[in-house]
Amino acid sequence: MDVSVWRGGEDGDYQTYQVPAYESQTILDVVSWIQQYEDPTLTYRFACRVGMCGSCAMMVNGEPRWTCRTHVRKVLTDGAIKVGPLRNLPVIKDLAADMDPFFDKWVAAGGVHTPSASRNEPIAPVDPDGDDRVTASAGIECINCSVCYAACDTVAGNDDYLGPAALQRAWTLYNDTKHDNRAGILDAVSGTGGCHNCHSMGSCTFYCPNELDPMAAIAGLKRETARSFFRNRKG
C-alpha cells in the first residue's frame, strides 16, 4: 500500500512509502515499519500501544485518531493512507506535534486542582452517586491525547480558544466537591477564548476515542457562567 507521511516541520511535505500489508495491522504498525525498515530518521510518538496513553495520536486521512487503535482495513482508501501530525498544534518534526499550547490552555482554564482541605485533615467522604460526583466522573477518563483539540474547527480559527479538553477538565473540577476554587474556574473560562467561543459543532465529542462528551461539559460551563453573571449583576 502507498503510505504518505508528513516529513519535516511546519513547512514540510508528504513523502510516500511502499509498505507491505499484513493482517490486523494498525496505523502505528505502519509508521513503525517505515521507521524501522525505510527511514530511521522518521520522528513520531507512542508509548503503550494499547489505547491507554494517547501519545500516538495523529491525523489519519485528515481525521485525528489514536494510531494504535486504528486498523488499516478501516481507513485504507484505494490502497493508500495519509498520516500527518495533529492539527492545530505546532509541528516539531514529522509526526511529532508540540503539545505545549494544549497544556498551557489546560492550565489557563483552571485545570489544576485546588484542594479544599489539607493533608492533615480527615478525608471527607464523597457520595459516588451524588449529582455533582456523577457529573465530574463523566470526564475523568480524559487522558489529554489532544484528539478533540485537533478536531475542533473553533481552535483552528481562534488561537485564543481554550479548546474542548481544557474546558472539559474545568467542568470536571467545577463539579468536584473537593475543589476549592469554583469561582476561579468560572472566571477562567468566561473570558477571551473561553467556553462561549464554542460553536457547538460537536467534533470534539464525535472524535473522542474514550467516548467522552466535551461538548456537554462546555454547555455546562456556558450555563454556569451565565448564571454567575446575572447573579453578580443583581448583587
VENLIN-V171650 format. One record per residue. N is the residue number from 0. RES is the residue in three letters. SS is DSSP state (@ for helix, = for strand, . for the rest). OMEGA is omega in degrees with one decimal (none if undefined). D_FIRST is the distance of its C-alpha to the first C-alpha in Angstrom with 2 decimals. Layout:
# VENLIN-V171650
n = {N & N}
res = {RES & RES}
ss = {SS & SS}
omega = {OMEGA & OMEGA}
d_first = {D_FIRST & D_FIRST}
This chain:
# VENLIN-V171650
n = {0 & 1 & 2 & 3 & 4 & 5 & 6 & 7 & 8 & 9 & 10 & 11 & 12 & 13 & 14 & 15 & 16 & 17 & 18 & 19 & 20 & 21 & 22 & 23 & 24 & 25 & 26 & 27 & 28 & 29 & 30 & 31 & 32 & 33 & 34 & 35 & 36 & 37 & 38 & 39 & 40 & 41 & 42 & 43 & 44 & 45 & 46 & 47 & 48 & 49 & 50 & 51 & 52 & 53 & 54 & 55 & 56 & 57 & 58 & 59 & 60 & 61 & 62 & 63 & 64 & 65 & 66 & 67 & 68 & 69 & 70 & 71 & 72 & 73 & 74 & 75 & 76 & 77 & 78 & 79 & 80 & 81 & 82 & 83 & 84 & 85 & 86 & 87 & 88 & 89 & 90 & 91 & 92 & 93 & 94 & 95 & 96 & 97 & 98 & 99 & 100 & 101 & 102 & 103 & 104 & 105 & 106 & 107 & 108 & 109 & 110 & 111 & 112 & 113 & 114 & 115 & 116 & 117 & 118 & 119 & 120 & 121 & 122 & 123 & 124 & 125 & 126 & 127 & 128 & 129 & 130 & 131 & 132 & 133 & 134 & 135 & 136 & 137 & 138 & 139 & 140 & 141 & 142 & 143 & 144 & 145 & 146 & 147 & 148 & 149 & 150 & 151 & 152 & 153 & 154 & 155 & 156 & 157 & 158 & 159 & 160 & 161 & 162 & 163 & 164 & 165 & 166 & 167 & 168 & 169 & 170 & 171 & 172 & 173 & 174 & 175 & 176 & 177 & 178 & 179 & 180 & 181 & 182 & 183 & 184 & 185 & 186 & 187 & 188 & 189 & 190 & 191 & 192 & 193 & 194 & 195 & 196 & 197 & 198 & 199 & 200 & 201 & 202 & 203 & 204 & 205 & 206 & 207 & 208 & 209 & 210 & 211 & 212 & 213 & 214 & 215 & 216 & 217 & 218 & 219 & 220 & 221 & 222 & 223 & 224 & 225 & 226 & 227 & 228 & 229 & 230 & 231 & 232 & 233 & 234}
res = {MET & ASP & VAL & SER & VAL & TRP & ARG & GLY & GLY & GLU & ASP & GLY & ASP & TYR & GLN & THR & TYR & GLN & VAL & PRO & ALA & TYR & GLU & SER & GLN & THR & ILE & LEU & ASP & VAL & VAL & SER & TRP & ILE & GLN & GLN & TYR & GLU & ASP & PRO & THR & LEU & THR & TYR & ARG & PHE & ALA & CYS & ARG & VAL & GLY & MET & CYS & GLY & SER & CYS & ALA & MET & MET & VAL & ASN & GLY & GLU & PRO & ARG & TRP & THR & CYS & ARG & THR & HIS & VAL & ARG & LYS & VAL & LEU & THR & ASP & GLY & ALA & ILE & LYS & VAL & GLY & PRO & LEU & ARG & ASN & LEU & PRO & VAL & ILE & LYS & ASP & LEU & ALA & ALA & ASP & MET & ASP & PRO & PHE & PHE & ASP & LYS & TRP & VAL & ALA & ALA & GLY & GLY & VAL & HIS & THR & PRO & SER & ALA & SER & ARG & ASN & GLU & PRO & ILE & ALA & PRO & VAL & ASP & PRO & ASP & GLY & ASP & ASP & ARG & VAL & THR & ALA & SER & ALA & GLY & ILE & GLU & CYS & ILE & ASN & CYS & SER & VAL & CYS & TYR & ALA & ALA & CYS & ASP & THR & VAL & ALA & GLY & ASN & ASP & ASP & TYR & LEU & GLY & PRO & ALA & ALA & LEU & GLN & ARG & ALA & TRP & THR & LEU & TYR & ASN & ASP & THR & LYS & HIS & ASP & ASN & ARG & ALA & GLY & ILE & LEU & ASP & ALA & VAL & SER & GLY & THR & GLY & GLY & CYS & HIS & ASN & CYS & HIS & SER & MET & GLY & SER & CYS & THR & PHE & TYR & CYS & PRO & ASN & GLU & LEU & ASP & PRO & MET & ALA & ALA & ILE & ALA & GLY & LEU & LYS & ARG & GLU & THR & ALA & ARG & SER & PHE & PHE & ARG & ASN & ARG & LYS & GLY}
ss = {. & = & = & = & = & = & = & . & . & . & . & . & = & = & = & = & = & = & . & . & . & . & . & . & . & = & @ & @ & @ & @ & @ & @ & @ & @ & @ & @ & @ & . & . & . & . & . & . & . & . & . & . & . & . & . & . & . & . & . & . & . & = & = & = & = & . & . & = & = & = & = & @ & @ & @ & . & = & @ & @ & @ & @ & . & = & . & . & = & = & = & = & = & . & . & . & . & . & . & = & = & = & . & . & = & = & . & . & @ & @ & @ & @ & @ & @ & @ & @ & @ & . & . & . & . & . & . & = & . & . & . & . & . & . & . & . & . & . & . & . & . & . & . & @ & @ & @ & @ & @ & @ & @ & . & . & . & . & . & . & . & . & . & @ & @ & @ & @ & @ & . & @ & @ & @ & @ & @ & . & . & . & . & . & . & @ & @ & @ & @ & @ & @ & @ & @ & @ & @ & @ & . & . & . & . & = & . & . & @ & @ & @ & @ & @ & @ & @ & @ & @ & . & . & . & . & @ & @ & @ & . & . & . & . & . & @ & @ & @ & @ & @ & . & . & . & . & . & . & @ & @ & @ & @ & @ & @ & @ & @ & @ & @ & @ & @ & @ & @ & @ & @ & @ & @ & @ & @ & @ & .}
omega = {177.9 & -179.6 & 178.0 & -174.8 & 177.7 & 177.9 & 178.6 & -179.5 & -178.5 & -176.9 & -179.2 & -179.5 & -179.3 & 174.8 & -174.5 & 179.3 & 172.3 & -175.2 & 178.1 & 179.7 & 177.9 & 176.8 & 177.7 & -177.3 & 177.3 & 176.5 & 176.7 & 175.2 & -179.2 & 179.8 & 179.8 & 178.3 & 179.4 & -178.6 & -176.2 & -170.9 & -177.3 & -175.1 & -177.7 & 179.0 & 179.8 & -176.3 & 177.1 & -179.0 & 168.1 & 177.6 & -168.1 & -178.8 & -177.0 & 176.1 & 179.8 & -172.7 & 179.6 & -174.6 & -177.0 & -178.1 & 178.8 & 173.1 & 178.9 & -175.0 & 175.5 & -179.5 & 179.6 & -177.2 & 163.2 & -176.2 & 180.0 & -178.7 & 178.1 & -178.8 & -176.5 & -175.3 & -178.8 & -174.1 & -179.1 & -178.5 & -179.0 & 177.2 & -176.2 & 177.5 & 175.0 & -177.8 & -180.0 & 177.2 & 179.9 & 177.8 & 174.6 & 177.1 & 176.4 & 179.5 & 175.5 & 178.0 & 176.4 & -175.0 & -179.3 & 178.1 & 178.0 & -176.2 & -176.5 & 179.4 & 178.5 & -177.5 & 174.1 & 178.7 & 176.0 & 178.3 & -178.6 & 180.0 & -179.3 & -174.1 & -179.8 & -176.8 & 174.6 & -174.7 & 178.6 & 178.6 & 178.1 & 179.4 & -179.3 & -180.0 & 178.2 & 179.2 & -178.9 & 179.4 & 177.1 & 178.4 & -176.9 & -179.5 & 177.9 & -175.9 & -179.1 & -176.8 & 177.9 & 178.7 & 179.4 & -177.1 & -178.2 & -177.0 & -171.9 & 178.6 & 175.5 & -178.9 & 175.8 & 178.4 & 177.7 & 175.9 & 179.9 & 179.3 & 179.1 & -178.3 & -169.1 & 177.7 & 176.9 & 174.7 & -178.6 & -176.5 & -176.1 & -177.5 & -177.9 & -175.4 & -174.9 & 176.4 & -173.1 & -178.2 & 179.7 & -179.1 & 175.6 & 176.7 & 178.3 & 179.4 & 177.3 & -179.9 & 179.0 & -178.6 & 178.7 & -176.3 & 179.2 & 175.9 & -169.8 & -178.3 & -179.4 & 178.9 & 178.4 & 177.5 & -179.9 & 176.4 & -175.7 & -173.7 & -178.0 & -177.8 & 179.3 & -179.6 & -176.2 & -170.2 & -176.9 & 172.4 & -177.5 & 179.4 & 176.1 & 177.8 & 172.4 & 179.8 & -179.5 & 179.9 & -177.7 & -173.9 & -176.5 & -178.6 & 179.8 & 178.0 & 173.0 & -175.3 & 179.7 & -179.3 & 176.7 & 177.5 & 179.1 & 176.6 & 176.9 & 177.6 & 177.3 & 179.4 & -175.4 & 177.6 & 177.1 & 178.2 & 178.6 & 179.8 & -177.5 & 174.6 & -179.3 & 177.9 & 179.1 & -179.7 & none}
d_first = {0.00 & 3.81 & 6.34 & 9.83 & 12.60 & 16.31 & 18.29 & 22.08 & 24.75 & 25.95 & 25.61 & 22.16 & 19.05 & 15.27 & 13.43 & 9.81 & 8.14 & 5.70 & 5.42 & 6.33 & 6.57 & 10.31 & 13.02 & 14.50 & 12.00 & 13.06 & 11.97 & 14.64 & 13.19 & 9.98 & 12.50 & 14.76 & 12.45 & 12.04 & 15.81 & 16.73 & 14.93 & 14.08 & 16.65 & 19.47 & 20.86 & 18.30 & 20.63 & 20.10 & 22.26 & 22.34 & 25.13 & 25.62 & 22.12 & 23.92 & 24.50 & 27.95 & 27.85 & 25.55 & 24.83 & 21.02 & 21.15 & 18.81 & 17.75 & 14.55 & 14.02 & 17.66 & 19.08 & 20.62 & 19.54 & 20.10 & 16.72 & 18.20 & 18.84 & 15.86 & 13.71 & 10.04 & 11.16 & 13.70 & 11.88 & 8.51 & 9.68 & 8.84 & 5.12 & 5.68 & 7.83 & 10.90 & 13.00 & 16.59 & 20.02 & 22.34 & 24.12 & 27.91 & 28.15 & 28.53 & 25.64 & 26.76 & 23.74 & 19.99 & 19.24 & 22.85 & 25.20 & 28.98 & 30.39 & 34.00 & 34.55 & 33.32 & 35.79 & 38.54 & 38.51 & 38.48 & 41.71 & 43.14 & 42.86 & 45.20 & 42.58 & 44.74 & 46.93 & 50.67 & 52.58 & 55.68 & 57.40 & 57.69 & 56.67 & 60.39 & 60.82 & 60.24 & 56.81 & 57.20 & 55.88 & 53.12 & 53.05 & 49.46 & 50.26 & 51.87 & 50.47 & 49.66 & 47.96 & 45.84 & 44.76 & 44.06 & 42.13 & 39.73 & 38.02 & 38.40 & 34.94 & 33.45 & 31.76 & 31.34 & 27.55 & 27.93 & 25.44 & 28.38 & 29.39 & 26.02 & 26.13 & 29.71 & 30.47 & 34.03 & 32.93 & 30.90 & 34.09 & 36.69 & 36.48 & 39.53 & 38.23 & 38.19 & 35.17 & 34.70 & 34.35 & 37.50 & 39.42 & 38.46 & 39.71 & 42.89 & 43.42 & 42.99 & 45.63 & 47.86 & 48.15 & 48.61 & 52.34 & 52.28 & 51.06 & 54.03 & 52.87 & 51.97 & 53.74 & 51.79 & 48.50 & 49.73 & 50.81 & 47.47 & 45.41 & 47.83 & 47.87 & 45.67 & 42.02 & 43.05 & 42.37 & 43.96 & 41.23 & 38.82 & 38.17 & 37.23 & 33.92 & 32.59 & 29.09 & 30.13 & 31.03 & 28.09 & 25.47 & 27.54 & 25.63 & 29.09 & 30.27 & 33.10 & 34.89 & 35.46 & 36.62 & 39.47 & 40.41 & 40.62 & 42.74 & 45.04 & 45.47 & 46.29 & 49.00 & 50.50 & 50.60 & 52.27 & 54.79 & 55.53 & 56.09 & 58.59 & 60.32 & 60.89 & 62.23 & 64.72 & 65.77}
